[in-house]
Amino acid sequence: MVSRIYKAHKMHFRKKKWYASVSVPPEVRHLHSEPRLRLSTGTSDKTTAGILARDKVVPLIHRRIDALFD
């Protein structure tokens, strides 16, 4: 498995919850409907959302982007 480097994630507050998003690399952007992949942290608390994003949500996003490369 190739280790890829992604841009830093960003946090967005939508629908009363915090979402983490990562830009889809240009090499596989044509395989995804949007230029970024965004997932909910499931919480409205910013501090908790940051921890969840770092530990769970962003690694999940990275795995989904890796699947686009395969």
C-alpha positions as CSV (number, residue, x, y, z in Angstrom):
1,M,0.0,0.0,0.0
2,V,1.3,3.4,-1.0
3,S,1.3,6.1,1.7
4,R,-0.2,9.3,0.3
5,I,0.0,12.8,1.6
6,Y,-3.3,14.7,1.8
7,K,-4.0,18.3,2.4
8,A,-5.0,19.2,5.9
9,H,-8.7,18.7,6.8
10,K,-11.0,21.6,7.4
11,M,-13.9,21.8,9.8
12,H,-17.4,23.2,8.7
13,F,-20.4,23.8,10.8
14,R,-23.6,22.7,8.9
15,K,-26.9,21.4,10.0
16,K,-26.1,22.1,13.6
17,K,-23.1,19.6,13.5
18,W,-19.4,19.8,12.7
19,Y,-18.2,18.2,9.5
20,A,-14.6,17.4,8.5
21,S,-13.7,17.7,4.9
22,V,-10.6,16.8,2.8
23,S,-9.9,17.8,-0.8
24,V,-10.0,15.0,-3.3
25,P,-6.7,14.8,-5.1
26,P,-6.8,15.9,-8.8
27,E,-5.7,12.5,-10.0
28,V,-9.0,10.9,-8.8
29,R,-11.3,13.9,-8.7
30,H,-13.1,12.7,-11.9
31,L,-14.2,9.6,-9.9
32,H,-16.0,11.6,-7.2
33,S,-18.9,13.9,-7.7
34,E,-17.5,16.7,-5.6
35,P,-14.1,18.3,-5.2
36,R,-14.0,17.4,-1.5
37,L,-15.1,14.5,0.7
38,R,-17.0,15.6,3.8
39,L,-18.2,13.5,6.8
40,S,-20.1,14.5,9.9
41,T,-18.4,14.2,13.3
42,G,-21.9,13.7,14.8
43,T,-21.5,16.5,17.4
44,S,-22.2,20.2,17.7
45,D,-19.4,20.7,20.2
46,K,-16.3,22.2,18.4
47,T,-13.7,20.8,20.8
48,T,-15.1,17.2,20.7
49,A,-15.6,17.5,16.9
50,G,-11.9,18.4,16.5
51,I,-10.8,15.3,18.5
52,L,-13.2,13.0,16.7
53,A,-12.2,14.4,13.3
54,R,-8.5,13.8,14.1
55,D,-8.9,10.4,15.5
56,K,-11.8,8.8,13.5
57,V,-13.4,10.8,10.8
58,V,-10.4,12.1,8.8
59,P,-8.7,8.6,8.7
60,L,-12.0,7.3,7.4
61,I,-12.0,10.0,4.7
62,H,-8.4,9.1,3.8
63,R,-9.4,5.4,3.4
64,R,-12.3,6.3,1.1
65,I,-9.9,8.4,-1.0
66,D,-7.4,5.6,-1.1
67,A,-10.2,3.4,-2.4
68,L,-10.7,5.8,-5.3
69,F,-7.0,5.2,-6.3
70,D,-7.6,1.4,-6.3
